[in-house]
Amino acid sequence: MLLNKSCSLFSSPFPSVLQRENAGFSLPLKNTNVLISGVTDARCPRKASGFVGVVSASKEANHGPISNLLFDPFEEVKKELLLVPSVPQDSLARHRYTDRCEAAINDQINVEYNVSYVYHAMYAYFDRDNVALKGIAKFFKDSSVEERQHAEMFMDYQNKRGGKVVLESMLMPMSEYDHPEKGDALYAMELALSLEKLNNEKLLNLHKMADDINDVHLADFIETEFLTEQVESIRKLSEYVAQLRRVGKGHGVWHFDLMLNNQLLGA
C-alpha cells in the first residue's frame, strides 16, 4: 500500500484515536481487516510528530522468523524434556550429577559419622567418675555433635542434587584411652588431631574429584562449608597437643582441663 494513501487516513474516520497514540503502535480498524502501523515519512503532513499510518492488508499477526536469534527456549528445551524421568523411583531434580559423585558423597557421610562416633566414645571416657576431666569431655562431646552435623549436611546435599543417601556400617571405637607414656589426655588429643588431618585429606580428594569431572556445584559446596573450618580445627588441636606435651600427665592436665572447660562454657 502506498504511503500517500496512508496519510489520507488521518482525515477519516480515526483522527481522534490516532492523535492520542505515539509512533510505533498497531491498531486494528473497526469492521475491517486492515491494520494501521506507525512509520515515518517526510511526505506525511504529521512529520513533526514522526508518525505515518501505513495500511497493511493482513488478517493475522506476523509470526515470521526473527534474524539473529540467540536463544530459542522451546527448541533447546526439547532435549531436556527427553531426560525428565518417568519412573517414580528416579529423582526429578538430578542434573549433571554423576554416579561417581553420589558414591563419593556417601563415603564422606560415613567418614563424618565414624569420626563423630570416636569423639563420642572419648566423651564417655573422660566423663567417667575416675577420670573426671570435664573440660576435655565437653570438648569431645561438642566435636562429636559437629561431625554429625557435617554428615547431615552431606546428606542434605545428596538429596538436593538428586542422589540417594546410603548409610554404611561403622567400626566400634575404642573405649579406653589411657596411655602409659603420654597419658589419656595427650593421647586422645593426638588421636583427634590425626583424625582431623585424615578427614581433611578425604575432603581434599573429594574436591579434586569434583574438579576433575567439572562438577562446579560440588566443588563450591566443599570449599564454602568445610575446607576452611577443617584447617581451623587442625590448628586448634595442634595447640592443645603442644600445651599437653608441656604440662605432663599430672597436675598440669587438671589445670589444662579447667582452662578448657572455662573456655568452652564462655564460648
ROGU-812826 format. One record per residue (C-alpha): residue number from 1; residue in three letters; x, y, z. Coordinates in nm, 4 decimals, padded with zeros to 6 digits. Layout:
+-----+-----+----------+----------+----------+
!   k !   r !        X !        Y !        Z !
+-----+-----+----------+----------+----------+
! NUM ! ala !        X !        Y !        Z !
...
+-----+-----+----------+----------+----------+
% end
This chain:
+-----+-----+----------+----------+----------+
!   k !   r !        X !        Y !        Z !
+-----+-----+----------+----------+----------+
!   1 ! met !  00.0000 !  00.0000 !  00.0000 !
!   2 ! leu !  00.1349 !  00.3461 ! -00.0893 !
!   3 ! leu !  00.2393 !  00.5908 !  00.1837 !
!   4 ! asn !  00.0474 !  00.8846 !  00.0343 !
!   5 ! lys ! -00.2686 !  00.6829 !  00.0771 !
!   6 ! ser ! -00.1795 !  00.6192 !  00.4377 !
!   7 ! cys ! -00.1566 !  00.9940 !  00.5082 !
!   8 ! ser ! -00.5123 !  01.0425 !  00.3835 !
!   9 ! leu ! -00.6371 !  00.8087 !  00.6526 !
!  10 ! phe ! -00.5906 !  01.0745 !  00.9166 !
!  11 ! ser ! -00.8857 !  01.2723 !  00.7848 !
!  12 ! ser ! -01.1384 !  00.9898 !  00.8303 !
!  13 ! pro ! -01.2574 !  00.8147 !  01.0326 !
!  14 ! phe ! -00.9913 !  00.7831 !  01.3085 !
!  15 ! pro ! -00.8264 !  01.1201 !  01.3808 !
!  16 ! ser ! -00.9247 !  01.1281 !  01.7481 !
!  17 ! val ! -00.7790 !  00.7820 !  01.8065 !
!  18 ! leu ! -00.4594 !  00.8306 !  01.6095 !
!  19 ! gln ! -00.3805 !  01.1652 !  01.7667 !
!  20 ! arg ! -00.3702 !  01.0025 !  02.1101 !
!  21 ! glu ! -00.1111 !  00.7442 !  02.0044 !
!  22 ! asn !  00.2641 !  00.7816 !  01.9554 !
!  23 ! ala !  00.4641 !  00.6473 !  01.6666 !
!  24 ! gly !  00.5247 !  00.2741 !  01.6640 !
!  25 ! phe !  00.1772 !  00.1378 !  01.7520 !
!  26 ! ser ! -00.0521 ! -00.1053 !  01.5718 !
!  27 ! leu ! -00.4312 ! -00.0662 !  01.5822 !
!  28 ! pro ! -00.6906 ! -00.2857 !  01.4075 !
!  29 ! leu ! -00.9610 ! -00.0879 !  01.2248 !
!  30 ! lys ! -01.3251 ! -00.1461 !  01.3163 !
!  31 ! asn ! -01.5199 ! -00.3760 !  01.0852 !
!  32 ! thr ! -01.2195 ! -00.4336 !  00.8578 !
!  33 ! asn ! -00.9091 ! -00.6465 !  00.8350 !
!  34 ! val ! -00.6827 ! -00.3519 !  00.7552 !
!  35 ! leu ! -00.4035 ! -00.2810 !  01.0070 !
!  36 ! ile ! -00.2521 !  00.0603 !  01.0749 !
!  37 ! ser !  00.1162 !  00.0694 !  01.1661 !
!  38 ! gly !  00.3396 !  00.3602 !  01.2650 !
!  39 ! val !  00.6281 !  00.4657 !  01.0377 !
!  40 ! thr !  00.7937 !  00.7943 !  00.9476 !
!  41 ! asp !  00.7949 !  00.9638 !  00.6097 !
!  42 ! ala !  00.8818 !  01.3150 !  00.5012 !
!  43 ! arg !  00.5780 !  01.3337 !  00.2684 !
!  44 ! cys !  00.3283 !  01.2994 !  00.5511 !
!  45 ! pro !  00.1658 !  01.6151 !  00.6947 !
!  46 ! arg !  00.2287 !  01.4747 !  01.0504 !
!  47 ! lys !  00.6074 !  01.4808 !  01.0036 !
!  48 ! ala !  00.6501 !  01.6918 !  01.3176 !
!  49 ! ser !  00.5430 !  01.4002 !  01.5353 !
!  50 ! gly !  00.7200 !  01.1447 !  01.3178 !
!  51 ! phe !  00.4051 !  00.9344 !  01.2662 !
!  52 ! val !  00.2623 !  00.7955 !  00.9457 !
!  53 ! gly ! -00.0175 !  00.5393 !  00.9300 !
!  54 ! val !  00.0576 !  00.2523 !  00.6916 !
!  55 ! val ! -00.2135 !  00.0204 !  00.5675 !
!  56 ! ser ! -00.1179 ! -00.3457 !  00.5743 !
!  57 ! ala ! -00.3713 ! -00.5835 !  00.4273 !
!  58 ! ser ! -00.3205 ! -00.8768 !  00.6647 !
!  59 ! lys ! -00.5663 ! -01.0824 !  00.8650 !
!  60 ! glu ! -00.3070 ! -01.2298 !  01.1045 !
!  61 ! ala ! -00.0128 ! -01.1010 !  01.3049 !
!  62 ! asn !  00.3308 ! -01.1532 !  01.1586 !
!  63 ! his !  00.4977 ! -01.4573 !  01.3152 !
!  64 ! gly !  00.7825 ! -01.4878 !  01.0706 !
!  65 ! pro !  01.1377 ! -01.5908 !  01.1730 !
!  66 ! ile !  01.3463 ! -01.3390 !  01.3680 !
!  67 ! ser !  01.7027 ! -01.2912 !  01.2500 !
!  68 ! asn !  01.9989 ! -01.3021 !  01.4910 !
!  69 ! leu !  01.8051 ! -01.5112 !  01.7467 !
!  70 ! leu !  02.0355 ! -01.6047 !  02.0370 !
!  71 ! phe !  01.8064 ! -01.8296 !  02.2426 !
!  72 ! asp !  01.5029 ! -02.0315 !  02.1406 !
!  73 ! pro !  01.3787 ! -02.1878 !  02.4669 !
!  74 ! phe !  01.1108 ! -02.4031 !  02.3077 !
!  75 ! glu !  01.3594 ! -02.5584 !  02.0680 !
!  76 ! glu !  01.6504 ! -02.6006 !  02.3089 !
!  77 ! val !  01.4371 ! -02.7442 !  02.5896 !
!  78 ! lys !  01.3404 ! -03.0442 !  02.3785 !
!  79 ! lys !  01.6497 ! -03.2442 !  02.4763 !
!  80 ! glu !  01.5885 ! -03.1668 !  02.8445 !
!  81 ! leu !  01.2293 ! -03.2846 !  02.8183 !
!  82 ! leu !  01.3549 ! -03.6179 !  02.6912 !
!  83 ! leu !  01.5703 ! -03.6534 !  03.0038 !
!  84 ! val !  01.2886 ! -03.5959 !  03.2555 !
!  85 ! pro !  01.2441 ! -03.9348 !  03.4259 !
!  86 ! ser !  00.9062 ! -04.1028 !  03.4248 !
!  87 ! val !  00.9932 ! -04.3754 !  03.6769 !
!  88 ! pro !  00.8715 ! -04.2759 !  04.0278 !
!  89 ! gln !  01.1928 ! -04.4015 !  04.1919 !
!  90 ! asp !  01.4142 ! -04.1670 !  03.9874 !
!  91 ! ser !  01.4918 ! -03.8126 !  04.1015 !
!  92 ! leu !  01.3387 ! -03.5254 !  03.9065 !
!  93 ! ala !  01.5917 ! -03.2756 !  04.0433 !
!  94 ! arg !  01.9044 ! -03.4623 !  03.9322 !
!  95 ! his !  02.1045 ! -03.2670 !  03.6751 !
!  96 ! arg !  02.4691 ! -03.3181 !  03.5752 !
!  97 ! tyr !  02.5264 ! -03.5253 !  03.8899 !
!  98 ! thr !  02.7285 ! -03.8378 !  03.8235 !
!  99 ! asp !  02.7153 ! -04.1749 !  03.9952 !
! 100 ! arg !  03.0760 ! -04.1202 !  04.0977 !
! 101 ! cys !  02.9839 ! -03.8052 !  04.2886 !
! 102 ! glu !  02.6885 ! -03.9774 !  04.4503 !
! 103 ! ala !  02.9065 ! -04.2635 !  04.5756 !
! 104 ! ala !  03.1800 ! -04.0258 !  04.6966 !
! 105 ! ile !  02.9300 ! -03.8222 !  04.8982 !
! 106 ! asn !  02.8013 ! -04.1374 !  05.0643 !
! 107 ! asp !  03.1595 ! -04.2333 !  05.1509 !
! 108 ! gln !  03.2172 ! -03.8933 !  05.3109 !
! 109 ! ile !  02.8962 ! -03.9269 !  05.5119 !
! 110 ! asn !  03.0381 ! -04.2497 !  05.6521 !
! 111 ! val !  03.3691 ! -04.0778 !  05.7352 !
! 112 ! glu !  03.1951 ! -03.7973 !  05.9230 !
! 113 ! tyr !  02.9786 ! -04.0394 !  06.1202 !
! 114 ! asn !  03.2785 ! -04.2566 !  06.2131 !
! 115 ! val !  03.4756 ! -03.9574 !  06.3407 !
! 116 ! ser !  03.1697 ! -03.8464 !  06.5366 !
! 117 ! tyr !  03.1414 ! -04.1969 !  06.6834 !
! 118 ! val !  03.5042 ! -04.1920 !  06.8017 !
! 119 ! tyr !  03.4633 ! -03.8481 !  06.9590 !
! 120 ! his !  03.1501 ! -03.9660 !  07.1377 !
! 121 ! ala !  03.3444 ! -04.2592 !  07.2830 !
! 122 ! met !  03.6141 ! -04.0155 !  07.4000 !
! 123 ! tyr !  03.3495 ! -03.8029 !  07.5679 !
! 124 ! ala !  03.2177 ! -04.1057 !  07.7549 !
! 125 ! tyr !  03.5689 ! -04.1965 !  07.8724 !
! 126 ! phe !  03.6669 ! -03.8523 !  08.0061 !
! 127 ! asp !  03.3263 ! -03.8118 !  08.1716 !
! 128 ! arg !  03.3835 ! -04.1162 !  08.3959 !
! 129 ! asp !  03.3991 ! -04.0505 !  08.7700 !
! 130 ! asn !  03.7519 ! -04.1945 !  08.7963 !
! 131 ! val !  03.8788 ! -03.9769 !  08.5092 !
! 132 ! ala !  03.6719 ! -03.6629 !  08.5705 !
! 133 ! leu !  03.8205 ! -03.4297 !  08.3121 !
! 134 ! lys !  03.5008 ! -03.2379 !  08.2427 !
! 135 ! gly !  03.6545 ! -02.9838 !  08.0067 !
! 136 ! ile !  03.8051 ! -03.2455 !  07.7768 !
! 137 ! ala !  03.4823 ! -03.4479 !  07.7966 !
! 138 ! lys !  03.2781 ! -03.1458 !  07.6868 !
! 139 ! phe !  03.5226 ! -03.0701 !  07.4074 !
! 140 ! phe !  03.4852 ! -03.4172 !  07.2586 !
! 141 ! lys !  03.1092 ! -03.4171 !  07.3066 !
! 142 ! asp !  03.0840 ! -03.0880 !  07.1128 !
! 143 ! ser !  03.3208 ! -03.2271 !  06.8495 !
! 144 ! ser !  03.1021 ! -03.5351 !  06.8103 !
! 145 ! val !  02.7933 ! -03.3203 !  06.7536 !
! 146 ! glu !  02.9811 ! -03.1078 !  06.4999 !
! 147 ! glu !  03.0948 ! -03.4085 !  06.2961 !
! 148 ! arg !  02.7419 ! -03.5497 !  06.2989 !
! 149 ! gln !  02.6152 ! -03.2155 !  06.1714 !
! 150 ! his !  02.8699 ! -03.2375 !  05.8902 !
! 151 ! ala !  02.7355 ! -03.5804 !  05.7991 !
! 152 ! glu !  02.3828 ! -03.4388 !  05.7891 !
! 153 ! met !  02.4988 ! -03.1512 !  05.5698 !
! 154 ! phe !  02.6311 ! -03.4034 !  05.3184 !
! 155 ! met !  02.3042 ! -03.5952 !  05.3417 !
! 156 ! asp !  02.1063 ! -03.2787 !  05.2690 !
! 157 ! tyr !  02.3346 ! -03.2030 !  04.9746 !
! 158 ! gln !  02.2950 ! -03.5564 !  04.8403 !
! 159 ! asn !  01.9170 ! -03.5180 !  04.8421 !
! 160 ! lys !  01.9384 ! -03.1697 !  04.6941 !
! 161 ! arg !  02.1345 ! -03.2951 !  04.3931 !
! 162 ! gly !  01.9017 ! -03.5898 !  04.3402 !
! 163 ! gly !  02.1241 ! -03.8637 !  04.4807 !
! 164 ! lys !  02.0305 ! -04.1383 !  04.7251 !
! 165 ! val !  02.1784 ! -04.1482 !  05.0740 !
! 166 ! val !  02.3213 ! -04.4898 !  05.1618 !
! 167 ! leu !  02.4482 ! -04.5280 !  05.5186 !
! 168 ! glu !  02.7289 ! -04.7787 !  05.5672 !
! 169 ! ser !  02.8357 ! -04.9729 !  05.8750 !
! 170 ! met !  03.0668 ! -04.8103 !  06.1314 !
! 171 ! leu !  03.3513 ! -04.9654 !  06.3297 !
! 172 ! met !  03.3213 ! -04.9837 !  06.7051 !
! 173 ! pro !  03.5547 ! -04.7198 !  06.8570 !
! 174 ! met !  03.7911 ! -04.7768 !  07.1463 !
! 175 ! ser !  03.6511 ! -04.7322 !  07.4951 !
! 176 ! glu !  03.9882 ! -04.6904 !  07.6752 !
! 177 ! tyr !  04.2254 ! -04.4033 !  07.6032 !
! 178 ! asp !  04.4816 ! -04.4275 !  07.8807 !
! 179 ! his !  04.8422 ! -04.4417 !  07.7634 !
! 180 ! pro !  05.1361 ! -04.5440 !  07.9843 !
! 181 ! glu !  05.3735 ! -04.2789 !  07.8482 !
! 182 ! lys !  05.1575 ! -03.9955 !  07.7165 !
! 183 ! gly !  04.8610 ! -04.0173 !  07.9492 !
! 184 ! asp !  04.4978 ! -04.0232 !  07.8370 !
! 185 ! ala !  04.4510 ! -03.6507 !  07.7618 !
! 186 ! leu !  04.7541 ! -03.6145 !  07.5343 !
! 187 ! tyr !  04.6902 ! -03.9482 !  07.3635 !
! 188 ! ala !  04.3269 ! -03.8585 !  07.2911 !
! 189 ! met !  04.4186 ! -03.5144 !  07.1570 !
! 190 ! glu !  04.6856 ! -03.6596 !  06.9288 !
! 191 ! leu !  04.4356 ! -03.9132 !  06.8025 !
! 192 ! ala !  04.1800 ! -03.6369 !  06.7401 !
! 193 ! leu !  04.4425 ! -03.4312 !  06.5533 !
! 194 ! ser !  04.5229 ! -03.7311 !  06.3329 !
! 195 ! leu !  04.1525 ! -03.7864 !  06.2616 !
! 196 ! glu !  04.1043 ! -03.4228 !  06.1593 !
! 197 ! lys !  04.4020 ! -03.4426 !  05.9226 !
! 198 ! leu !  04.2665 ! -03.7664 !  05.7765 !
! 199 ! asn !  03.9250 ! -03.6063 !  05.7304 !
! 200 ! asn !  04.0897 ! -03.3100 !  05.5625 !
! 201 ! glu !  04.2580 ! -03.5475 !  05.3166 !
! 202 ! lys !  03.9213 ! -03.7057 !  05.2398 !
! 203 ! leu !  03.7647 ! -03.3650 !  05.1747 !
! 204 ! leu !  04.0537 ! -03.2557 !  04.9511 !
! 205 ! asn !  04.0229 ! -03.5772 !  04.7499 !
! 206 ! leu !  03.6501 ! -03.5187 !  04.7161 !
! 207 ! his !  03.7147 ! -03.1626 !  04.5998 !
! 208 ! lys !  03.9739 ! -03.2814 !  04.3457 !
! 209 ! met !  03.7308 ! -03.5365 !  04.2078 !
! 210 ! ala !  03.4665 ! -03.2626 !  04.1684 !
! 211 ! asp !  03.7217 ! -03.0516 !  03.9798 !
! 212 ! asp !  03.8261 ! -03.3411 !  03.7556 !
! 213 ! ile !  03.4703 ! -03.4071 !  03.6407 !
! 214 ! asn !  03.3850 ! -03.0345 !  03.6331 !
! 215 ! asp !  03.1130 ! -03.0501 !  03.8984 !
! 216 ! val !  03.1286 ! -02.6836 !  03.9979 !
! 217 ! his !  02.8401 ! -02.7105 !  04.2445 !
! 218 ! leu !  03.0060 ! -02.9833 !  04.4491 !
! 219 ! ala !  03.3457 ! -02.8118 !  04.4476 !
! 220 ! asp !  03.1896 ! -02.4867 !  04.5707 !
! 221 ! phe !  02.9942 ! -02.6699 !  04.8420 !
! 222 ! ile !  03.3095 ! -02.8312 !  04.9824 !
! 223 ! glu !  03.5095 ! -02.5089 !  04.9676 !
! 224 ! thr !  03.2399 ! -02.2957 !  05.1275 !
! 225 ! glu !  03.1236 ! -02.5299 !  05.4036 !
! 226 ! phe !  03.4200 ! -02.7463 !  05.5035 !
! 227 ! leu !  03.7761 ! -02.6692 !  05.3956 !
! 228 ! thr !  03.8340 ! -02.3501 !  05.5940 !
! 229 ! glu !  03.6723 ! -02.4941 !  05.9055 !
! 230 ! gln !  03.8834 ! -02.8081 !  05.8732 !
! 231 ! val !  04.2067 ! -02.6082 !  05.8692 !
! 232 ! glu !  04.0924 ! -02.4162 !  06.1766 !
! 233 ! ser !  04.0168 ! -02.7409 !  06.3622 !
! 234 ! ile !  04.3611 ! -02.8788 !  06.2811 !
! 235 ! arg !  04.5252 ! -02.5622 !  06.4113 !
! 236 ! lys !  04.3237 ! -02.5684 !  06.7355 !
! 237 ! leu !  04.4019 ! -02.9332 !  06.8085 !
! 238 ! ser !  04.7689 ! -02.8745 !  06.7301 !
! 239 ! glu !  04.7787 ! -02.6091 !  07.0008 !
! 240 ! tyr !  04.6091 ! -02.8411 !  07.2517 !
! 241 ! val !  04.8625 ! -03.1152 !  07.1775 !
! 242 ! ala !  05.1532 ! -02.8730 !  07.2195 !
! 243 ! gln !  05.0168 ! -02.7493 !  07.5533 !
! 244 ! leu !  04.9543 ! -03.1004 !  07.6886 !
! 245 ! arg !  05.3066 ! -03.2062 !  07.5933 !
! 246 ! arg !  05.4382 ! -02.9237 !  07.8120 !
! 247 ! val !  05.2274 ! -02.9883 !  08.1223 !
! 248 ! gly !  05.2914 ! -03.3630 !  08.1566 !
! 249 ! lys !  05.0468 ! -03.6199 !  08.2942 !
! 250 ! gly !  04.9748 ! -03.4914 !  08.6453 !
! 251 ! his !  04.8533 ! -03.1616 !  08.7862 !
! 252 ! gly !  04.9165 ! -02.9872 !  08.4551 !
! 253 ! val !  04.6448 ! -03.1924 !  08.2858 !
! 254 ! trp !  04.3972 ! -03.0926 !  08.5552 !
! 255 ! his !  04.4852 ! -02.7257 !  08.5006 !
! 256 ! phe !  04.4545 ! -02.7650 !  08.1212 !
! 257 ! asp !  04.1152 ! -02.9296 !  08.1656 !
! 258 ! leu !  03.9959 ! -02.6448 !  08.3901 !
! 259 ! met !  04.1123 ! -02.3860 !  08.1382 !
! 260 ! leu !  03.9420 ! -02.5696 !  07.8504 !
! 261 ! asn !  03.6167 ! -02.6097 !  08.0428 !
! 262 ! asn !  03.6025 ! -02.2366 !  08.1248 !
! 263 ! gln !  03.6812 ! -02.1552 !  07.7635 !
! 264 ! leu !  03.4018 ! -02.3757 !  07.6283 !
! 265 ! leu !  03.1457 ! -02.2532 !  07.8817 !
! 266 ! gly !  03.2264 ! -01.8933 !  07.7930 !
! 267 ! ala !  03.2027 ! -01.9505 !  07.4199 !
+-----+-----+----------+----------+----------+
% end
